[in-house]
């Protein structure tokens, strides 16, 4: 069989679009201090915006994943990219908190539209290098989450809150490069469909027993939930803590947010090869030990050392992500769209609900206590990581030939 090559131009267009989408989502936490001051919000109300955005993504994303499994709709990724950016860039111009609330939900729905179809297109254009293509896809997201807070912080610091509308520029670029490749996605998808639907000779697809798959996937979802709460909680409460307690400006705390997200690039790209070398369990356990140590360092340092600490935490905390996503896909080989939507949706949903609950905790006990509480979440992830199997604990058996 002829080897299928990765289409670098098409993949680059998806990476650029993915970066633009996640720049919008990532910028929301950096806008919280501005929104808090503008609408005189309490911490729970500010955190509720992150919750609304993430829950919208979490609920809609698996649904779009199911649609993609049944019938790919390529224009959804383009529409999602545009909707996400247009909605998010309006929020500093809106006159009321509830209009902002609606806007962040619409932006979340745009993100949910984009991701499942974009991830499916990534697999299609990656040829026989699906792991490599998927790694680069997630790299684009990390760049977006890291660059969004930094860009919006610089815009606000230089030109005022309404200058955040400048984030529309990455959206325009992302939509343009994606649109330019739409026909190619269709051609490659059609060619891939012929290959996939070709009759197999003496090969039967694996079928997993439902109970074993459900239990294993539920365990992985728990790991994703806890990791997401710790990571997103820290991202949300860093700007609130440093603006309200220590008096830092957006330009001063934005580097911490960007360092946290950009460091995830390292964890995302290298965790897979590391797990192949030393094992999944060892990689995840080691990552959580490092996460706990660097988070403690972050809480007891300042200046450049604090940026270094939060960067190392970002690397450690994101390392389990690609491993868990891969294990879910391994357990659901016939429902890759649903697997992608389920993992991404769970991550966003857990982050949103978790941030909302942390906002209530901050109202009751203060920001300092809330940050201390977040540091204990990786400890639970560490304990659970000892039970991660080197390969999925699902009973895979050959399907009976017809």
N, C-alpha and C positions, 0 to 999 in steps of 0.2 A: 504494500500500500504506500502511495506517495505521501511524503511527510508534508503536513500543512504548516505554513510559516505564519508567524505573528505579523500582522499588518501594523507597522509602527506609526504610520500617519493617522490611521483611524483610531488607534489606541491613544495617541497623543491628544486627539480632539476630545475623547471622553475624559481623559485626565484633566484637561483644561476646564471642561464644563463641570466636572466633579469638584475641582478646586473652587470654582466660582459659587457653586451651590453651598458648599460647606463654609465658605467665607461668610455668607449671609447668616447661617445658623450660628457659627462661632462668634460673630460680632454682637449677638444679642446680650451675652453676659457683660461685655464691655460697655454696653449702653445702659445697663441697669442703674448705675449711680446717677446718670443724667435723667432717666425717667423717674427715679425715686425723688429727686429734687424738684422736677417739673410738676409732678402730680401729687407731691407730698405723701408718698406711699410708705407703708410699714414694710418690714422685711418679708413678711409672708406674701403680701401683694406683689412685691417685686419678684420674688421667687416663683410666684404663680404664672408669670409670663413665660419663664423657662419651662415650667410644667406643661402649660398649654401647648407650646411649640413642640415639645418632645412627645407628648401623648398623641397629638395629631399625627405625627410621623409614625408613632408606634402602632396606632390602630389602623391607619390606612396602608402602611407599607406591606404587611402580609397579604392584604386583599389584592393589591396591585401585583404582588408576586404570583398569586393564584391565577389572576388574569393572564399574566405573562406565560405561565405554564401551559395554559389552554390555547391561547392565541396571542402571539407577540404583537404588540402595537408600538411600532418604533417611534412614533411622534410623541409618545408620552414623556420620554426623557427630555425632549426639546421644550415641550409645554411646561414640564416641571421646573426646568432650569429658569425659564422666564418668569413663571409665577412666584417662585421662591424669592428671586431678586426683587421683583416689582413690589411685592408685599412688604418685605423687610426694610427696604430703603425709604418707605414712607413714614415709618413710625415716629421719627423725631419731628414730623410736620403735622401729626394728628392732634386734634384739640382735646381729646379725652382719653382716659385710661382704658375705657371699654373699647374704643375704636382701635387702640394699640393692641388690646387683647385679641380682637378679631383679626388684625393684621398678622400677628405672630402665628395664629392658627392657620391662616391662608398660606403663609410662608412654609409652615410645616407640611401642609398638604402638597405644596409644590415640591418640596424635598422628597416626600413619599412617592410622588409621581415619577421623579427622576431616577431614584436609586435602583429599584428592581430591574427595570428595562435596561438601564445603563450597565448594570452588572451582567445581565444576560448578553448584551451586545459585546461586552468585554470578553466573555467566554468564546463567543462566536468568532471574533476577529483575532483571537490569540492562537488559533490553530492548535498545534500539539503542545503549546506552551501556556496552558491555562493557568497554572500556578504562578508563573511569572507575570502574566497579564493581570491576574487578580491582585498580586502584590503591588503592581504599579497603579492599579485603580485605587486601592486604599491609600497609596502614597499621595495621590491627588487630594483625597479627603483630609489627610493630616496637614497638608500644605494650606488648605483652606481654613481649617479650624485654627491653625497657628497664625496665618496671615490676617484673618478677619479682625481679631481684637487689636492687633498692632496698627493696621490701616485705619480703623475707625478711631482709635485713640489719637493718632497723629492728626486726622482730619478735625476732630473735635477740639483738640488743643490749639490748632492753628487758626481755625475759622469759625468755631462755635458748634453747638449741637446739630444745627440743621445741615451742616456740611457732611453729615453721615450719609446723605443722599449720594455722595460720590461713589459709594459702593456699587452703584448701578453699572459702573464701567466694567468691572469684572464679569458681571452678568451678560452685558452686551457682547463681550469678547467670547464668553463661553457659548452663548447661543449661536454666534456666527460660525465658530469652528465646528460645532456640532451639526449645524444645518448643512455645511459644506460636505459633510461625510454621509449624509442620510442615504443617498442612493447606494453608496458602497455597502452600508450596513445591510440593505435589502438584498444586494447581489450575493454577499458572503453568506447571509442567512439562508438564502434559497439553496446555495451550494451545500451548506452544512446539513440542511434538512434532507437532501438527497442521500448524503452519506449516512446520516443517523437512521433514516427509514429503510436503508438497504437491508435485505434479509440476511440474517447472520447464519453462518454455517457451523453446526455442531457447537454453538455457544449459546447458553441460556443466561439471561440476566439474573443477578442475585436478588433474592427476595428476603427481607428481614421480617421476623415475627413482630407483630404490632406491639405487644406488651414490652418486649425488650427494647425496641426503638423508643417507645414513649418514655420509659423510665430513664434511659440513657440521655435522651434529649432534654428531659425535665431537669436532670442533674446539671447538664451544660447550661441550661437557661438560668439556673440559680447562680452559677459562677458568673455569667454575663450580667445578671442583675446586680450582684454585689460589686463587681468591678466598675460598672457604670455609675452606681451611686457614689462610690468613692471618687471617681475621676471627675464626674460632672459636678458633684457637690463642691469639690475643691475649686473648680473653675468658676462656679457661681459665687462662692463666698469670698474668694480672694479679692475681687474688686469692692465688694461691700465692706469687708473688714478693713482694707487698706484706705478706703475713702472715708469711712465713718469713724474708725477707731484711731488710725494713725495719721489721717489727714493727707494722704498721698493723692496726687492728681492722676487723671486718666493716663497721661503720658508716662507717669512713674510706675503704675502697677501693670500697664499693658504689656511690658516686656515679660513679666512673670507669666501672664496668660499665654503669650506667644511661645515662650520657652517650654511651657508645659505641653502645649499641643504639638509644636514642631519636634520636640523630643520623641513624640510618639512615632515619628517616621522611622527612627532607628529600631524601636521595639517591634513595629509592624513588619519591616523589611527583613530583619535578621532573626526573628523568633522562629520562623518556619525551618530554615536551614539548621539553626541551633538545636531545635527539637529533633530533627532527623539525626543529628550527630550524638546528642547526649540523652535523648528521650523526652517525651512530652511531660511526664511527671516531673522529672528533674528540672526541666526548663521552667515550669510553672512554679514549683516550690522555690527555686532559686530567685526567680523574679519577685515573688512576694516577700521573701526575706529582704531583698534589696529595697523594695517599695517601703516597707516598714521603717527600715533604717534611714532612708533618705527623707522620708516624710518627717521623722523626728528631727533630723538635721535642719530641714526647712523651718520648722516651728521654733527653732532655737538659734537662728542666724539672721543676718541681714546683708544688704548690699549684693555684691557679686557672688558671695558664697550662697546666698539665698537663691539666686538664679541658677547656680550650678546644682543645688540640691533639688529644686523643683524640676530641672531638666532630667536628672537621673531618676527621679520618681516617675516622670512621664514615660521614660524608656521602660522601666520595670513594670509599670501598671498596664501598659499597652501590649507587652509581650504575649500575654495569654490570648489576646483577641484573635489573631489569625489561627492559632491552634484550635480554639473552640469552634470557630466558624468552619474550619476544615473538618473537624470531627462531626459536626451537625450535617454537613454535606455528605460525608461518608456514610452516615446513618440513613440519609434520605436521598439515595442516588436517582430516584425517579421523579423527585419533586425539588429540583434545584432552585427554581424560582421561589417556591414556598420556603425552602431552607434559608435562602438569602433574606427574604422578607421577614421571616420569623426571627432570625438572629439580629438583624438590624433593627427590626421593630421592637424586639424585647429590650435591646440596648437603649434605644431612645425612650421607650415607655418607662423603664426602670429609672432612668436618669430623671425624667420629668416628675414622676411621682415621688421619687426620693428627694429631689430638690424641694418639692412642695412641703414634704414633711420636715425637712431640715429648716425650711423657712419658719414653720410653726415653732420648731425648737429654738431658733434664734430669737423669735419674739418672746419666748418664755424664759430662756436662760442666757441669752446674749450671744454675740458673734464669736467671742473667744472660746466659749464652751463648745459651740457648734463645730468650730474647726478642730478642737481637741477630739470631739466625738467621731469626726470623719476619719481620724488617724487610726481608729480601732477597727474599721471595716476591713482593711487588708489583712488583719490578723485572722478573721474568720475565713477569708479567701485562702489564706495559707493553710489552715487546717483542712479545708475541703480539697485543696490541691493534692494532698497526699493520697487521695482516693481516685485521682485521674488515671485511667488505664492507658497503657502505651498504645493500645489500639482499641477502637470502639467495642464495648461489651454488648454487642448485638449478635443475635444468632442469624448469620447469613447462610442461606442454603440455596442451592441451585433451583431455579424454577423448573417445574415439570414440563417436559416437551409436549407440544400439542399432538 
